[in-house]
């Protein structure tokens, strides 16, 4: 009988070189079924990202990197131009799977840069360099999450109550997570937190995924419906809100799972610090403000039918299902990155974070 593993010991996203496969934990089946998928076809990789089998901004970035490498590996071209034309098609195809989280296009652009910077190399050499790059994207993700965890942990103390929305945990990244990284790191050090996980309508990432991974890690976890956050805050149970992000604009507006904006407004009302945790790969300095971020619209059935025994809204009724919204920068107490904590005004502090990053990369 195969050993039953703790969910925390599974890899969210991995590359199997021998099988030329993207290996993911199918998050649509959690928490009850732990199914590992090995995907070799581009259309299956595209669909896995679109259907949220692999999800969370950093995880889809890593999946995109592995995915486009696998596409490149199969390209038969023997000259650069033919290779690049095929590569570009594969890159654009994967990029179309989810538009809001910038990490996907960020990772795919990084992969494309490898191709563009190495025109003088053979196709075989470029493929080798692409392999290195996608592995580096994943390794860096682990490092970034750990750093974010350290900075986040410096903001809370043993016994604190934390509210989180959606899943920005290990399941959304290569390890630790972003918003949940401080909690997991704290656990490693024997600390205990009380975590309130919003269920996160309509796809229930909080109820199915955050509560699952936190509970498995031994964290005191309470699932609440999204509309209970106000009550929990009013009760005085929440010392800080930690959420992840999908794209942060240059002014600090932070786009994340739908409902995040409401949580930020509630936190402000109750005087609770609202923190956004994410790697610099999620900060898009080319976007000035939240309103300029393209918000993914999802199928109506996610609201009317999914998870219910039978449809819960009349046939033919209109449905609005944006997958994300953004917390206005004025509501955010800090943006926690792998290079430190940015504080308002974000137009300045985010630039400073990127200066630190450039400096560190030069060393
Ligand atoms: O639609 P999802 O489940 O991919 O949305 C995920 C989120 O909104 C996360 O909070 C965000 O990607 C950060 S994950 C570290």
Boltz pocket constraint, residues with backbone or C-beta under 6 A from the ligand:
constraints:
  - pocket:
      binder: B
      contacts: [[A, 52], [A, 55], [A, 56], [A, 57], [A, 58], [A, 101], [A, 165], [A, 166], [A, 167], [A, 168], [A, 169], [A, 172], [A, 173], [A, 177], [A, 178], [A, 179], [A, 205], [A, 243], [A, 244], [A, 245], [A, 246], [A, 256], [A, 257], [A, 258], [A, 277], [A, 323]]
      max_distance: 6.0
